Amino acid sequence: MNSNTQKIVGGSLLLAALIALPHFLKFHHQDLLIFLTINVLAVSSYRIVTLTGEWSLIHAVMMGVGGYTAALLFKYYEVGMWVTLPMAGILTAAVAALLCFPLFRTTQFYFLIGSFAAGEAIRLIWIQFVFPFGGTGGLSGVEPPMVGEIDFMESIPYYYLALSVVLLCLFILYLIENSRIGLTLHAVHWKAALAESVGVDTWRYRSLAFVIGSFFVGIAGALKVHYLGTITPNQFGVGFMVFILIWVIVGGYNKFYGPILGAVVLTLFDESIRGFAEVRPAIYGAVLILSILFLPLGLESIPSKFKAWSGIGKERDPLSLTDK
């Protein structure tokens, strides 16, 4: 069985497991599964921003931009969820495009701090303006629709909806990363000066990555808000941004599946320590430190480390009994 066949079989089995999984879970765990599915899109969209070497602290707020877009369209204009989802992505991408002009005049640490300041400014607008954003109390009554006899307010139907949207978005993100655009984003990260010397506009590609990531996280925000039925500024604060960073760092960001792995493993870990709410920040801090010390490339590096340790894949010298 060649590698392509193995990938197809593995992907089919994984998809079958994802489809069957909610029927074996309690209601609380079905909720958790929905939020995990949405968060997978959040971390995957964040990774495409990091491909250029820039790490921002505004990604959670951009998710909120998508969420507020869906809530405002649904509540004040009675626009259906099938329209609010793409509109959330489009408007979030438009906001990101406007922010590119001040933010990408800086790089590295200064970009990090600038993105945090811009995100807090957006959150302050949500808090200060009771109309239309609802102030600190936010907005409510943003429920998903019924389609025939399918009630998307129920957990299992909404999970299938979220899973379908997220899988489609992940497929598009994968195609982008493996396209000429994705290769150029990698070049901007590792060899920016060389890329500029052959005519690559690094500012343009950094901005493009930021806009693409914002588009998809805007859709994730809309999915989250439609399921919860409410939205508040605190849902997309710095605390949630820290979780996104930890998921990406612990999972790894050199491979497409790294952040997804981090989100899944740490979400399950978080569920196992729900009874230790007072020390959860300390536990997460310890997990992050241990990950940086012993798995600097994240959980995604474990298979390669195992192969190196076990000797799988090493070439053997036909004239020697020892491995090269």
Phi and psi restraints in degrees (value plus and minus 20) as a CYANA .aco file:
   2 ASN   PHI     -97.6   -57.6
   2 ASN   PSI     153.1   193.1
   3 SER   PHI     -85.2   -45.2
   3 SER   PSI     -57.1   -17.1
   4 ASN   PHI     -84.5   -44.5
   4 ASN   PSI     -61.6   -21.6
   5 THR   PHI     -84.7   -44.7
   5 THR   PSI     -60.7   -20.7
   6 GLN   PHI     -80.7   -40.7
   6 GLN   PSI     -61.1   -21.1
   7 LYS   PHI     -84.8   -44.8
   7 LYS   PSI     -61.2   -21.2
   8 ILE   PHI     -85.2   -45.2
   8 ILE   PSI     -65.0   -25.0
   9 VAL   PHI     -84.6   -44.6
   9 VAL   PSI     -64.8   -24.8
  10 GLY   PHI     -83.0   -43.0
  10 GLY   PSI     -62.2   -22.2
  11 GLY   PHI     -84.9   -44.9
  11 GLY   PSI     -58.5   -18.5
  12 SER   PHI     -85.5   -45.5
  12 SER   PSI     -62.1   -22.1
  13 LEU   PHI     -85.7   -45.7
  13 LEU   PSI     -60.9   -20.9
  14 LEU   PHI     -83.3   -43.3
  14 LEU   PSI     -63.2   -23.2
  15 LEU   PHI     -83.2   -43.2
  15 LEU   PSI     -62.1   -22.1
  16 ALA   PHI     -81.7   -41.7
  16 ALA   PSI     -60.6   -20.6
  17 ALA   PHI     -84.9   -44.9
  17 ALA   PSI     -60.5   -20.5
  18 LEU   PHI     -85.8   -45.8
  18 LEU   PSI     -55.9   -15.9
  19 ILE   PHI     -90.0   -50.0
  19 ILE   PSI     -59.3   -19.3
  20 ALA   PHI    -102.0   -62.0
  20 ALA   PSI     -44.6    -4.6
  21 LEU   PHI     -74.4   -34.4
  21 LEU   PSI     -67.6   -27.6
  22 PRO   PHI     -82.1   -42.1
  22 PRO   PSI     -43.3    -3.3
  23 HIS   PHI     -93.2   -53.2
  23 HIS   PSI     -31.5     8.5
  24 PHE   PHI    -127.2   -87.2
  24 PHE   PSI     -11.4    28.6
  25 LEU   PHI    -133.8   -93.8
  25 LEU   PSI     133.4   173.4
  26 LYS   PHI     -95.9   -55.9
  26 LYS   PSI     148.6   188.6
  27 PHE   PHI     -78.0   -38.0
  27 PHE   PSI     -62.9   -22.9
  28 HIS   PHI     -81.4   -41.4
  28 HIS   PSI     -61.7   -21.7
  29 HIS   PHI     -94.4   -54.4
  29 HIS   PSI     -46.0    -6.0
  30 GLN   PHI     -85.2   -45.2
  30 GLN   PSI     -61.4   -21.4
  31 ASP   PHI     -78.5   -38.5
  31 ASP   PSI     -67.1   -27.1
  32 LEU   PHI     -79.3   -39.3
  32 LEU   PSI     -59.9   -19.9
  33 LEU   PHI     -84.6   -44.6
  33 LEU   PSI     -58.4   -18.4
  34 ILE   PHI     -85.4   -45.4
  34 ILE   PSI     -67.5   -27.5
  35 PHE   PHI     -85.1   -45.1
  35 PHE   PSI     -55.8   -15.8
  36 LEU   PHI     -83.9   -43.9
  36 LEU   PSI     -62.4   -22.4
  37 THR   PHI     -80.6   -40.6
  37 THR   PSI     -63.4   -23.4
  38 ILE   PHI     -87.0   -47.0
  38 ILE   PSI     -60.3   -20.3
  39 ASN   PHI     -87.0   -47.0
  39 ASN   PSI     -48.9    -8.9
  40 VAL   PHI     -79.9   -39.9
  40 VAL   PSI     -61.5   -21.5
  41 LEU   PHI     -87.2   -47.2
  41 LEU   PSI     -56.3   -16.3
  42 ALA   PHI     -82.8   -42.8
  42 ALA   PSI     -66.0   -26.0
  43 VAL   PHI     -94.0   -54.0
  43 VAL   PSI     -53.4   -13.4
  44 SER   PHI     -88.3   -48.3
  44 SER   PSI     -58.2   -18.2
  45 SER   PHI     -90.2   -50.2
  45 SER   PSI     -50.9   -10.9
  46 TYR   PHI     -88.9   -48.9
  46 TYR   PSI     -54.2   -14.2
  47 ARG   PHI     -82.1   -42.1
  47 ARG   PSI     -56.2   -16.2
  48 ILE   PHI     -87.4   -47.4
  48 ILE   PSI     -45.3    -5.3
  49 VAL   PHI     -89.7   -49.7
  49 VAL   PSI     -60.2   -20.2
  50 THR   PHI     -92.9   -52.9
  50 THR   PSI     -33.4     6.6
  51 LEU   PHI     -79.4   -39.4
  51 LEU   PSI     -48.5    -8.5
  52 THR   PHI    -106.3   -66.3
  52 THR   PSI     -20.2    19.8
  53 GLY   PHI      71.7   111.7
  53 GLY   PSI     -19.7    20.3
  54 GLU   PHI    -120.9   -80.9
  54 GLU   PSI     111.7   151.7
  55 TRP   PHI    -133.4   -93.4
  55 TRP   PSI     106.2   146.2
  56 SER   PHI    -132.1   -92.1
  56 SER   PSI     143.8   183.8
  57 LEU   PHI    -137.2   -97.2
  57 LEU   PSI       5.2    45.2
  58 ILE   PHI    -134.0   -94.0
  58 ILE   PSI     -21.4    18.6
  59 HIS   PHI     -82.9   -42.9
  59 HIS   PSI     -60.1   -20.1
  60 ALA   PHI     -83.9   -43.9
  60 ALA   PSI     -58.4   -18.4
  61 VAL   PHI     -86.9   -46.9
  61 VAL   PSI     -57.9   -17.9
  62 MET   PHI     -84.5   -44.5
  62 MET   PSI     -52.1   -12.1
  63 MET   PHI     -83.1   -43.1
  63 MET   PSI     -59.1   -19.1
  64 GLY   PHI     -86.5   -46.5
  64 GLY   PSI     -55.1   -15.1
  65 VAL   PHI     -78.9   -38.9
  65 VAL   PSI     -64.2   -24.2
  66 GLY   PHI     -83.8   -43.8
  66 GLY   PSI     -60.2   -20.2
  67 GLY   PHI     -84.8   -44.8
  67 GLY   PSI     -64.6   -24.6
  68 TYR   PHI     -87.5   -47.5
  68 TYR   PSI     -55.0   -15.0
  69 THR   PHI     -80.0   -40.0
  69 THR   PSI     -67.4   -27.4
  70 ALA   PHI     -83.3   -43.3
  70 ALA   PSI     -62.8   -22.8
  71 ALA   PHI     -85.3   -45.3
  71 ALA   PSI     -63.6   -23.6
  72 LEU   PHI     -86.4   -46.4
  72 LEU   PSI     -64.0   -24.0
  73 LEU   PHI     -83.8   -43.8
  73 LEU   PSI     -59.5   -19.5
  74 PHE   PHI     -91.8   -51.8
  74 PHE   PSI     -63.7   -23.7
  75 LYS   PHI     -98.8   -58.8
  75 LYS   PSI     -64.0   -24.0
  76 TYR   PHI    -116.0   -76.0
  76 TYR   PSI     -43.9    -3.9
  77 TYR   PHI    -140.6  -100.6
  77 TYR   PSI     -18.8    21.2
  78 GLU   PHI      34.8    74.8
  78 GLU   PSI      18.3    58.3
  79 VAL   PHI    -102.1   -62.1
  79 VAL   PSI     112.8   152.8
  80 GLY   PHI     -89.4   -49.4
  80 GLY   PSI     141.1   181.1
  81 MET   PHI     -82.2   -42.2
  81 MET   PSI     -49.0    -9.0
  82 TRP   PHI     -87.6   -47.6
  82 TRP   PSI     -41.6    -1.6
  83 VAL   PHI    -115.7   -75.7
  83 VAL   PSI     -56.4   -16.4
  84 THR   PHI     -85.6   -45.6
  84 THR   PSI     -51.1   -11.1
  85 LEU   PHI     -82.3   -42.3
  85 LEU   PSI     -75.9   -35.9
  86 PRO   PHI     -86.7   -46.7
  86 PRO   PSI     -54.2   -14.2
  87 MET   PHI     -85.8   -45.8
  87 MET   PSI     -54.4   -14.4
  88 ALA   PHI     -81.7   -41.7
  88 ALA   PSI     -63.5   -23.5
  89 GLY   PHI     -85.8   -45.8
  89 GLY   PSI     -62.6   -22.6
  90 ILE   PHI     -86.2   -46.2
  90 ILE   PSI     -66.3   -26.3
  91 LEU   PHI     -88.0   -48.0
  91 LEU   PSI     -57.0   -17.0
  92 THR   PHI     -83.6   -43.6
  92 THR   PSI     -61.4   -21.4
  93 ALA   PHI     -83.5   -43.5
  93 ALA   PSI     -57.4   -17.4
  94 ALA   PHI     -85.4   -45.4
  94 ALA   PSI     -61.8   -21.8
  95 VAL   PHI     -82.9   -42.9
  95 VAL   PSI     -61.7   -21.7
  96 ALA   PHI     -81.8   -41.8
  96 ALA   PSI     -60.2   -20.2
  97 ALA   PHI     -82.1   -42.1
  97 ALA   PSI     -58.8   -18.8
  98 LEU   PHI     -87.2   -47.2
  98 LEU   PSI     -57.2   -17.2
  99 LEU   PHI     -93.4   -53.4
  99 LEU   PSI     -38.7     1.3
 100 CYS   PHI     -80.1   -40.1
 100 CYS   PSI     -55.9   -15.9
 101 PHE   PHI     -83.5   -43.5
 101 PHE   PSI     -66.8   -26.8
 102 PRO   PHI     -99.9   -59.9
 102 PRO   PSI     -57.9   -17.9
 103 LEU   PHI     -90.6   -50.6
 103 LEU   PSI     -62.0   -22.0
 104 PHE   PHI    -107.0   -67.0
 104 PHE   PSI      -5.9    34.1
 105 ARG   PHI     -98.4   -58.4
 105 ARG   PSI     -30.0    10.0
 106 THR   PHI    -140.7  -100.7
 106 THR   PSI     147.0   187.0
 107 THR   PHI    -160.4  -120.4
 107 THR   PSI     147.3   187.3
 108 GLN   PHI      34.2    74.2
 108 GLN   PSI    -145.4  -105.4
 109 PHE   PHI     -80.7   -40.7
 109 PHE   PSI     -60.4   -20.4
 110 TYR   PHI     -87.7   -47.7
 110 TYR   PSI     -55.7   -15.7
 111 PHE   PHI     -85.7   -45.7
 111 PHE   PSI     -60.5   -20.5
 112 LEU   PHI     -78.6   -38.6
 112 LEU   PSI     -69.4   -29.4
 113 ILE   PHI     -88.5   -48.5
 113 ILE   PSI     -60.9   -20.9
 114 GLY   PHI     -82.2   -42.2
 114 GLY   PSI     -59.6   -19.6
 115 SER   PHI     -86.4   -46.4
 115 SER   PSI     -57.4   -17.4
 116 PHE   PHI     -83.8   -43.8
 116 PHE   PSI     -64.5   -24.5
 117 ALA   PHI     -83.0   -43.0
 117 ALA   PSI     -62.2   -22.2
 118 ALA   PHI     -84.5   -44.5
 118 ALA   PSI     -60.3   -20.3
 119 GLY   PHI     -84.0   -44.0
 119 GLY   PSI     -63.0   -23.0
 120 GLU   PHI     -86.9   -46.9
 120 GLU   PSI     -52.3   -12.3
 121 ALA   PHI     -84.3   -44.3
 121 ALA   PSI     -60.9   -20.9
 122 ILE   PHI     -85.8   -45.8
 122 ILE   PSI     -62.8   -22.8
 123 ARG   PHI     -82.8   -42.8
 123 ARG   PSI     -56.3   -16.3
 124 LEU   PHI     -84.1   -44.1
 124 LEU   PSI     -56.2   -16.2
 125 ILE   PHI     -82.4   -42.4
 125 ILE   PSI     -64.2   -24.2
 126 TRP   PHI     -81.1   -41.1
 126 TRP   PSI     -58.2   -18.2
 127 ILE   PHI     -93.8   -53.8
 127 ILE   PSI     -61.7   -21.7
 128 GLN   PHI     -96.1   -56.1
 128 GLN   PSI     -53.5   -13.5
 129 PHE   PHI    -117.4   -77.4
 129 PHE   PSI      82.0   122.0
 130 VAL   PHI     -84.0   -44.0
 130 VAL   PSI     -58.2   -18.2
 131 PHE   PHI    -131.3   -91.3
 131 PHE   PSI     105.9   145.9
 132 PRO   PHI    -118.7   -78.7
 132 PRO   PSI     -20.0    20.0
 133 PHE   PHI    -107.5   -67.5
 133 PHE   PSI     -30.7     9.3
 134 GLY   PHI      67.1   107.1
 134 GLY   PSI     -18.0    22.0
 135 GLY   PHI      44.4    84.4
 135 GLY   PSI    -168.5  -128.5
 136 THR   PHI     -87.4   -47.4
 136 THR   PSI     -45.8    -5.8
 137 GLY   PHI     -97.9   -57.9
 137 GLY   PSI     -36.7     3.3
 138 GLY   PHI      50.2    90.2
 138 GLY   PSI    -175.5  -135.5
 139 LEU   PHI    -142.7  -102.7
 139 LEU   PSI     131.8   171.8
 140 SER   PHI    -154.1  -114.1
 140 SER   PSI     155.3   195.3
 141 GLY   PHI      57.1    97.1
 141 GLY   PSI      10.1    50.1
 142 VAL   PHI    -123.9   -83.9
 142 VAL   PSI      44.0    84.0
 143 GLU   PHI    -105.6   -65.6
 143 GLU   PSI     134.1   174.1
 144 PRO   PHI     -94.4   -54.4
 144 PRO   PSI     142.3   182.3
 145 PRO   PHI    -107.4   -67.4
 145 PRO   PSI     155.2   195.2
 146 MET   PHI    -122.7   -82.7
 146 MET   PSI     118.9   158.9
 147 VAL   PHI    -141.1  -101.1
 147 VAL   PSI      84.3   124.3
 148 GLY   PHI      44.5    84.5
 148 GLY   PSI    -140.5  -100.5
 149 GLU   PHI    -118.5   -78.5
 149 GLU   PSI     -15.9    24.1
 150 ILE   PHI    -110.5   -70.5
 150 ILE   PSI      97.7   137.7
 151 ASP   PHI    -120.2   -80.2
 151 ASP   PSI      88.1   128.1
 152 PHE   PHI     -96.9   -56.9
 152 PHE   PSI     -19.1    20.9
 153 MET   PHI     -97.0   -57.0
 153 MET   PSI     -36.8     3.2
 154 GLU   PHI     -98.1   -58.1
 154 GLU   PSI     129.1   169.1
 155 SER   PHI     -84.3   -44.3
 155 SER   PSI     -68.6   -28.6
 156 ILE   PHI     -86.8   -46.8
 156 ILE   PSI     -67.7   -27.7
 157 PRO   PHI     -79.7   -39.7
 157 PRO   PSI     -59.5   -19.5
 158 TYR   PHI     -89.1   -49.1
 158 TYR   PSI     -53.5   -13.5
 159 TYR   PHI     -81.1   -41.1
 159 TYR   PSI     -63.8   -23.8
 160 TYR   PHI     -84.8   -44.8
 160 TYR   PSI     -56.5   -16.5
 161 LEU   PHI     -84.1   -44.1
 161 LEU   PSI     -69.6   -29.6
 162 ALA   PHI     -82.6   -42.6
 162 ALA   PSI     -61.3   -21.3
 163 LEU   PHI     -81.4   -41.4
 163 LEU   PSI     -62.4   -22.4
 164 SER   PHI     -83.6   -43.6
 164 SER   PSI     -66.0   -26.0
 165 VAL   PHI     -85.1   -45.1
 165 VAL   PSI     -64.1   -24.1
 166 VAL   PHI     -86.3   -46.3
 166 VAL   PSI     -62.5   -22.5
 167 LEU   PHI     -82.8   -42.8
 167 LEU   PSI     -60.2   -20.2
 168 LEU   PHI     -82.7   -42.7
 168 LEU   PSI     -64.2   -24.2
 169 CYS   PHI     -85.1   -45.1
 169 CYS   PSI     -60.1   -20.1
 170 LEU   PHI     -84.5   -44.5
 170 LEU   PSI     -58.5   -18.5
 171 PHE   PHI     -82.7   -42.7
 171 PHE   PSI     -62.7   -22.7
 172 ILE   PHI     -86.2   -46.2
 172 ILE   PSI     -62.7   -22.7
 173 LEU   PHI     -81.5   -41.5
 173 LEU   PSI     -59.5   -19.5
 174 TYR   PHI     -83.7   -43.7
 174 TYR   PSI     -63.1   -23.1
 175 LEU   PHI     -83.2   -43.2
 175 LEU   PSI     -60.2   -20.2
 176 ILE   PHI     -83.2   -43.2
 176 ILE   PSI     -65.3   -25.3
 177 GLU   PHI     -84.1   -44.1
 177 GLU   PSI     -53.3   -13.3
 178 ASN   PHI    -114.6   -74.6
 178 ASN   PSI      -9.3    30.7
 179 SER   PHI    -115.1   -75.1
 179 SER   PSI    -197.5  -157.5
 180 ARG   PHI     -81.4   -41.4
 180 ARG   PSI     -55.1   -15.1
 181 ILE   PHI     -82.4   -42.4
 181 ILE   PSI     -66.1   -26.1
 182 GLY   PHI     -82.4   -42.4
 182 GLY   PSI     -61.5   -21.5
 183 LEU   PHI     -83.4   -43.4
 183 LEU   PSI     -57.2   -17.2
 184 THR   PHI     -88.1   -48.1
 184 THR   PSI     -56.9   -16.9
 185 LEU   PHI     -81.7   -41.7
 185 LEU   PSI     -61.6   -21.6
 186 HIS   PHI     -82.4   -42.4
 186 HIS   PSI     -61.1   -21.1
 187 ALA   PHI     -83.7   -43.7
 187 ALA   PSI     -58.7   -18.7
 188 VAL   PHI     -82.7   -42.7
 188 VAL   PSI     -55.4   -15.4
 189 HIS   PHI     -90.1   -50.1
 189 HIS   PSI     -72.1   -32.1
 190 TRP   PHI    -109.2   -69.2
 190 TRP   PSI     -51.0   -11.0
 191 LYS   PHI    -158.5  -118.5
 191 LYS   PSI      42.0    82.0
 192 ALA   PHI     -81.5   -41.5
 192 ALA   PSI     -64.3   -24.3
 193 ALA   PHI     -84.1   -44.1
 193 ALA   PSI     -61.1   -21.1
 194 LEU   PHI     -86.4   -46.4
 194 LEU   PSI     -60.1   -20.1
 195 ALA   PHI     -82.4   -42.4
 195 ALA   PSI     -61.5   -21.5
 196 GLU   PHI     -84.9   -44.9
 196 GLU   PSI     -53.9   -13.9
 197 SER   PHI     -87.9   -47.9
 197 SER   PSI     -41.2    -1.2
 198 VAL   PHI    -124.6   -84.6
 198 VAL   PSI      -5.2    34.8
 199 GLY   PHI      78.0   118.0
 199 GLY   PSI     -10.1    29.9
 200 VAL   PHI    -101.1   -61.1
 200 VAL   PSI     108.1   148.1
 201 ASP   PHI    -104.4   -64.4
 201 ASP   PSI      76.5   116.5
 202 THR   PHI     -84.0   -44.0
 202 THR   PSI     -56.7   -16.7
 203 TRP   PHI     -80.6   -40.6
 203 TRP   PSI     -62.8   -22.8
 204 ARG   PHI     -84.1   -44.1
 204 ARG   PSI     -62.2   -22.2
 205 TYR   PHI     -94.6   -54.6
 205 TYR   PSI     -54.1   -14.1
 206 ARG   PHI     -82.8   -42.8
 206 ARG   PSI     -62.4   -22.4
 207 SER   PHI     -84.8   -44.8
 207 SER   PSI     -61.0   -21.0
 208 LEU   PHI     -81.6   -41.6
 208 LEU   PSI     -63.7   -23.7
 209 ALA   PHI     -82.0   -42.0
 209 ALA   PSI     -60.7   -20.7
 210 PHE   PHI     -84.7   -44.7
 210 PHE   PSI     -62.0   -22.0
 211 VAL   PHI     -88.2   -48.2
 211 VAL   PSI     -63.3   -23.3
 212 ILE   PHI     -82.8   -42.8
 212 ILE   PSI     -67.7   -27.7
 213 GLY   PHI     -79.6   -39.6
 213 GLY   PSI     -59.7   -19.7
 214 SER   PHI     -87.6   -47.6
 214 SER   PSI     -57.9   -17.9
 215 PHE   PHI     -77.4   -37.4
 215 PHE   PSI     -68.4   -28.4
 216 PHE   PHI     -95.0   -55.0
 216 PHE   PSI     -53.5   -13.5
 217 VAL   PHI     -93.7   -53.7
 217 VAL   PSI     -44.8    -4.8
 218 GLY   PHI     -83.9   -43.9
 218 GLY   PSI     -59.5   -19.5
 219 ILE   PHI     -84.6   -44.6
 219 ILE   PSI     -60.4   -20.4
 220 ALA   PHI     -81.1   -41.1
 220 ALA   PSI     -60.5   -20.5
 221 GLY   PHI     -83.2   -43.2
 221 GLY   PSI     -60.4   -20.4
 222 ALA   PHI     -84.6   -44.6
 222 ALA   PSI     -61.9   -21.9
 223 LEU   PHI     -80.2   -40.2
 223 LEU   PSI     -62.0   -22.0
 224 LYS   PHI     -86.7   -46.7
 224 LYS   PSI     -64.2   -24.2
 225 VAL   PHI     -87.8   -47.8
 225 VAL   PSI     -61.0   -21.0
 226 HIS   PHI     -84.5   -44.5
 226 HIS   PSI     -51.8   -11.8
 227 TYR   PHI     -96.0   -56.0
 227 TYR   PSI     -63.8   -23.8
 228 LEU   PHI     -89.2   -49.2
 228 LEU   PSI     -54.2   -14.2
 229 GLY   PHI      63.3   103.3
 229 GLY   PSI     -25.3    14.7
 230 THR   PHI    -159.3  -119.3
 230 THR   PSI     141.4   181.4
 231 ILE   PHI    -166.7  -126.7
 231 ILE   PSI     116.2   156.2
 232 THR   PHI    -155.5  -115.5
 232 THR   PSI     137.4   177.4
 233 PRO   PHI     -81.1   -41.1
 233 PRO   PSI     -50.3   -10.3
 234 ASN   PHI     -90.4   -50.4
 234 ASN   PSI     -38.4     1.6
 235 GLN   PHI     -86.1   -46.1
 235 GLN   PSI     -41.3    -1.3
 236 PHE   PHI    -144.7  -104.7
 236 PHE   PSI      17.4    57.4
 237 GLY   PHI    -105.4   -65.4
 237 GLY   PSI    -190.3  -150.3
 238 VAL   PHI     -86.2   -46.2
 238 VAL   PSI     -46.8    -6.8
 239 GLY   PHI     -81.4   -41.4
 239 GLY   PSI     -65.1   -25.1
 240 PHE   PHI     -87.7   -47.7
 240 PHE   PSI     -55.0   -15.0
 241 MET   PHI     -83.0   -43.0
 241 MET   PSI     -56.7   -16.7
 242 VAL   PHI     -83.6   -43.6
 242 VAL   PSI     -59.9   -19.9
 243 PHE   PHI     -81.5   -41.5
 243 PHE   PSI     -63.2   -23.2
 244 ILE   PHI     -80.1   -40.1
 244 ILE   PSI     -64.3   -24.3
 245 LEU   PHI     -81.4   -41.4
 245 LEU   PSI     -64.0   -24.0
 246 ILE   PHI     -85.4   -45.4
 246 ILE   PSI     -62.2   -22.2
 247 TRP   PHI     -79.1   -39.1
 247 TRP   PSI     -63.0   -23.0
 248 VAL   PHI     -90.4   -50.4
 248 VAL   PSI     -63.7   -23.7
 249 ILE   PHI     -87.5   -47.5
 249 ILE   PSI     -66.1   -26.1
 250 VAL   PHI     -88.6   -48.6
 250 VAL   PSI     -60.0   -20.0
 251 GLY   PHI     -92.4   -52.4
 251 GLY   PSI     -53.8   -13.8
 252 GLY   PHI      83.1   123.1
 252 GLY   PSI     130.2   170.2
 253 TYR   PHI    -150.4  -110.4
 253 TYR   PSI      -6.5    33.5
 254 ASN   PHI    -105.9   -65.9
 254 ASN   PSI     -41.5    -1.5
 255 LYS   PHI    -139.8   -99.8
 255 LYS   PSI     134.7   174.7
 256 PHE   PHI     -79.3   -39.3
 256 PHE   PSI     -58.6   -18.6
 257 TYR   PHI    -104.6   -64.6
 257 TYR   PSI     -26.2    13.8
 258 GLY   PHI     -77.3   -37.3
 258 GLY   PSI     -76.7   -36.7
 259 PRO   PHI     -80.4   -40.4
 259 PRO   PSI     -54.2   -14.2
 260 ILE   PHI     -83.6   -43.6
 260 ILE   PSI     -64.0   -24.0
 261 LEU   PHI     -81.3   -41.3
 261 LEU   PSI     -62.9   -22.9
 262 GLY   PHI     -82.1   -42.1
 262 GLY   PSI     -63.3   -23.3
 263 ALA   PHI     -83.9   -43.9
 263 ALA   PSI     -62.6   -22.6
 264 VAL   PHI     -87.4   -47.4
 264 VAL   PSI     -70.6   -30.6
 265 VAL   PHI     -83.8   -43.8
 265 VAL   PSI     -65.3   -25.3
 266 LEU   PHI     -94.2   -54.2
 266 LEU   PSI     -48.0    -8.0
 267 THR   PHI     -87.0   -47.0
 267 THR   PSI     -63.4   -23.4
 268 LEU   PHI     -85.0   -45.0
 268 LEU   PSI     -58.7   -18.7
 269 PHE   PHI     -83.9   -43.9
 269 PHE   PSI     -62.8   -22.8
 270 ASP   PHI     -81.9   -41.9
 270 ASP   PSI     -58.5   -18.5
 271 GLU   PHI     -85.1   -45.1
 271 GLU   PSI     -52.1   -12.1
 272 SER   PHI     -95.4   -55.4
 272 SER   PSI     -36.6     3.4
 273 ILE   PHI    -134.2   -94.2
 273 ILE   PSI       5.7    45.7
 274 ARG   PHI     -79.8   -39.8
 274 ARG   PSI     -48.8    -8.8
 275 GLY   PHI     -97.0   -57.0
 275 GLY   PSI     -23.6    16.4
 276 PHE   PHI    -137.0   -97.0
 276 PHE   PSI      30.4    70.4
 277 ALA   PHI     -79.0   -39.0
 277 ALA   PSI     -55.3   -15.3
 278 GLU   PHI     -89.2   -49.2
 278 GLU   PSI     -47.9    -7.9
 279 VAL   PHI    -130.7   -90.7
 279 VAL   PSI     -10.5    29.5
 280 ARG   PHI     -78.2   -38.2
 280 ARG   PSI     -63.7   -23.7
 281 PRO   PHI     -78.7   -38.7
 281 PRO   PSI     -60.0   -20.0
 282 ALA   PHI     -86.5   -46.5
 282 ALA   PSI     -58.8   -18.8
 283 ILE   PHI     -85.0   -45.0
 283 ILE   PSI     -64.1   -24.1
 284 TYR   PHI     -84.3   -44.3
 284 TYR   PSI     -58.3   -18.3
 285 GLY   PHI     -81.7   -41.7
 285 GLY   PSI     -61.1   -21.1
 286 ALA   PHI     -86.0   -46.0
 286 ALA   PSI     -60.3   -20.3
 287 VAL   PHI     -82.1   -42.1
 287 VAL   PSI     -62.5   -22.5
 288 LEU   PHI     -85.0   -45.0
 288 LEU   PSI     -63.6   -23.6
 289 ILE   PHI     -84.0   -44.0
 289 ILE   PSI     -65.9   -25.9
 290 LEU   PHI     -83.3   -43.3
 290 LEU   PSI     -57.9   -17.9
 291 SER   PHI     -84.2   -44.2
 291 SER   PSI     -63.8   -23.8
 292 ILE   PHI     -85.3   -45.3
 292 ILE   PSI     -56.5   -16.5
 293 LEU   PHI     -94.1   -54.1
 293 LEU   PSI     -65.2   -25.2
 294 PHE   PHI    -126.6   -86.6
 294 PHE   PSI     -41.4    -1.4
 295 LEU   PHI    -154.0  -114.0
 295 LEU   PSI      47.9    87.9
 296 PRO   PHI     -81.8   -41.8
 296 PRO   PSI     -42.6    -2.6
 297 LEU   PHI    -116.3   -76.3
 297 LEU   PSI     -13.1    26.9
 298 GLY   PHI      65.9   105.9
 298 GLY   PSI     159.6   199.6
 299 LEU   PHI     -82.6   -42.6
 299 LEU   PSI     -45.7    -5.7
 300 GLU   PHI     -83.4   -43.4
 300 GLU   PSI     -38.6     1.4
 301 SER   PHI    -105.9   -65.9
 301 SER   PSI     -26.5    13.5
 302 ILE   PHI     -81.8   -41.8
 302 ILE   PSI     -65.3   -25.3
 303 PRO   PHI     -77.9   -37.9
 303 PRO   PSI     -62.5   -22.5
 304 SER   PHI     -88.1   -48.1
 304 SER   PSI     -55.7   -15.7
 305 LYS   PHI     -86.1   -46.1
 305 LYS   PSI     -58.5   -18.5
 306 PHE   PHI     -85.6   -45.6
 306 PHE   PSI     -61.7   -21.7
 307 LYS   PHI     -82.6   -42.6
 307 LYS   PSI     -61.1   -21.1
 308 ALA   PHI     -85.6   -45.6
 308 ALA   PSI     -59.2   -19.2
 309 TRP   PHI     -90.1   -50.1
 309 TRP   PSI     -60.3   -20.3
 310 SER   PHI    -105.2   -65.2
 310 SER   PSI     -34.0     6.0
 311 GLY   PHI      64.3   104.3
 311 GLY   PSI     -11.1    28.9
 312 ILE   PHI     -87.8   -47.8
 312 ILE   PSI     113.7   153.7
 313 GLY   PHI      69.1   109.1
 313 GLY   PSI     -24.0    16.0
 314 LYS   PHI     -95.4   -55.4
 314 LYS   PSI     121.9   161.9
 315 GLU   PHI     -97.0   -57.0
 315 GLU   PSI     123.8   163.8
 316 ARG   PHI    -127.7   -87.7
 316 ARG   PSI     118.0   158.0
 317 ASP   PHI     -98.8   -58.8
 317 ASP   PSI      99.2   139.2
 318 PRO   PHI     -82.7   -42.7
 318 PRO   PSI     -38.9     1.1
 319 LEU   PHI    -118.6   -78.6
 319 LEU   PSI     -15.2    24.8
 320 SER   PHI    -157.2  -117.2
 320 SER   PSI     134.1   174.1
 321 LEU   PHI    -110.1   -70.1
 321 LEU   PSI     -22.7    17.3
 322 THR   PHI    -124.1   -84.1
 322 THR   PSI     133.6   173.6
 323 ASP   PHI    -102.3   -62.3
 323 ASP   PSI     126.9   166.9
